[in-house]
Amino acid sequence: MSQNRPRRPVDQVIRLRRVVEMQPRVFQEQDERRPRRALTPPFVLLYSFLGLVAIGAVLLALPFAANQQQSTSPIVALFTATSAVTVTGHTAVSTAEHWSYFGQAVIFVLMLVGGLGFMAAATFALLFIGQASRISQQLVLRETMGGDQLGGLRKIARNIIIVVFLIYAVGAVVLFPAIREITDFGLLEVAWQSLFLSVSSFNNAGFSILPEISDERSLAILDNQWTLQGVMAFLIILGGIGWTVLVDVYRQRRFSRLSLDTKLVLVASLVLWAIGFVAFFMTDFFAISGDSNRTLLHRVGDALFHSISGRTAGFIITDFGAVEDFTKLVFTFLMLVGGASGSVAGGIKVNTLAVIAVAVISSIRARPQTEAFGREIPQTQISRALAIAVLSFAFIVVTVPVLTITEADALRSGSFHFLDLFFDTVSAFATNGSSTGVVPELGMVGQLVFIGAMLVGRIGPLTLALTLAPQEQVLYRFAQERVKIG
């Protein structure tokens, strides 16, 4: 009987011989020194843009880049290349009349690469030849796209490029019949015009090669062309609202499920569009248009188009040099805000303004934390938003007085007024392109100042400041002490 009982489990010691005996091992300590400041991702981004501008300027300065009996000075070539790479849209000469097909193609490629982001295009090239992007390239891509995470950027860049090129194609197809209706060009010319305008609209670049009938209005030919205005406005919104917002809206569909970032962008964008619409329609539109045959729908449509384009893209149907000063000031503010983070638009970004506004509202309500839509915004992001706004304002405060000195003769002669110069300077910094007609009147030094403003505005004041500041991590904190405010 005892032999049939199950054996109770007991502790057993299992001894196995070591495959490798423990021996002293020497580990190589990796060099954790930070890379030189000139090689950090923001500087790589800066050098990439400068290199692209230099290449574009050389190509545009070639004799065959301009039409017959036209000559291009080096400063005009540099100015145009910078405006295209930064997708600003400021022009010292007529894009449609001055440049040949080769010159227009150079501008097209520059604004295409500049709009998508230099490293996004480089990542596309790496994917095309089957190579993986390095960590340093992904860091630069993160700086370009305005993101805060590193993982999956390579896949995101690929998806962005695929979707954006699809939008380019669809936009060109929709614009084709409308452009053919208002012009007498051949099919190939209309196709080129459609593709150029589609890319320029989505990239919020403000360039157009449509026939110009006014020196002050880049798109005067589109007056009363509802299809063209509607398609362009839709492309401008898609390009200026940001990649992450578009993806979030597509996936979630319902406002309550959207991320806080998307909610702030959508609400702030609607408010800014409403401000621009009211300012343009109520204060200027009747004074600008002396034609009593213009219907109310026509007036509303033009005001709506300018409220969308005037903040980020810079396409102009109405001469901004003729509008009231109040409207110029309103649109100066709207241009400074610009589009959403991670979009092709410039400015301090809608997200920045929204965070600052929410922080102010929370402070007025005596809330200890900054809250919006049931979420708390980290203090680090509030500090970043304030830094971007203050640095941008400081840059403009310094740049405008410099231009009043360099363009003193033009101001004294009445070629343009101070508010017009201020408007165009903010437009250059915000990479907007809306103009009151100041740019063609600028001297060489003034154009160089505008070139610097466009580059700084495109790369971003905070990014530029971070590249010039030490990146050492602080391992201590000082004691807190209150200061008197107000």
Beta strands, then each sheet from edge to edge (+ up, - down):
strand 1: 371-372
strand 2: 375-376
sheet 1: 1+ 2-
end
